[in-house]
Amino acid sequence: MLDQILKDRQVQAILITDPYNMRHVSGFRGGEGALYISGTQTVLITDSRYTEAAAKESSFTVLQESNQHKREEILKECIEKEQVQGDFALGYEDQSMLCCDFAKLTKALPVQCWVPLESSINDLRQVKTQEEIQYLKMAEEIGDRAFARLLPLLKPGMTELEAAAELEYFMKQEGAEDLSFNTIVASGLNSSMPHAIPGTKKFEKGDFITFDFGCKYKGYCSDMTRTVVLGKASDKQKEIYNVVLKAQLAGLDALKAGKSGASVDKVARDIIADAGYGEYFGHGLGHSVGLFIHENPRLSPSDDTILKENMIETVEPGIYVPGLGGVRIEDMVVVTKEGHINLAHSPKELIELPVE
């Protein structure tokens, strides 16, 4: 696939600096450095903190950068080895490289044509291998187990921060190597903010509590959201929850290879709009997940990408009403020819936690 990118972009070499793409292409997990890839060379440049690990994790030639032998000098040496007649064209990751780094490289390297690679390297990560799917499945299962352990501990007086800490601790105990993102715990009126930051607010009887969390296994992320009620739910809370659940299940049913992200999004979005809550669902229905938590393609009104077998997508509709609260329900699934395989197994029916 990289050879094809070299041909399609008409470049002699590719420079990869995005840490997730570096790992996907080379196997190197350190995230610090760069990859130089041409028809004759596969070079991994990193510093002394990572060279030993890089040599174990990757089949690339590992070259050590330092203050005495800087990255630009190593890249220049690689380019000079190519012995290209005429202009040298180098593909680079324009969507992730900092302007200051680009300016430094353009000044130092004997490159006449800098060719933006746009999303072509990222796109290599869209369709997952069976090994990648297994890692994603394991990460989601860790989240399921951790959430099941957390539920019995939830009670009035517990703070959002305390609940987040317990959930993260349980994920680590269950085998997570890291978090996919900062855990979201939003209770009561805070639950109307889709990406609320956990704080010192204490849980109260009657609160909606939304948990959006994930962890990493072998570098691959999980992502799941569940919303519960502390005590008995009001009629309004039940109404909102059931609309979101109906939309989520319909979105899952609509998902399969050959559909566009926009068409799947519309199915769930129309249900929420028809129930009178359209203005309270502002984000996309979902996104892909892999080495990074938010990948492409997306399930959103603006993404017409046609879904393929073994892509990963989240399905996470929500309703967020300021002054009342919010609900989001999210599963992470594998796209198949017939539909999907759901990697999340935590219950989705409304959970009303007993309060003494």
Disulfide bonds with the S-S distance in Angstrom:
none
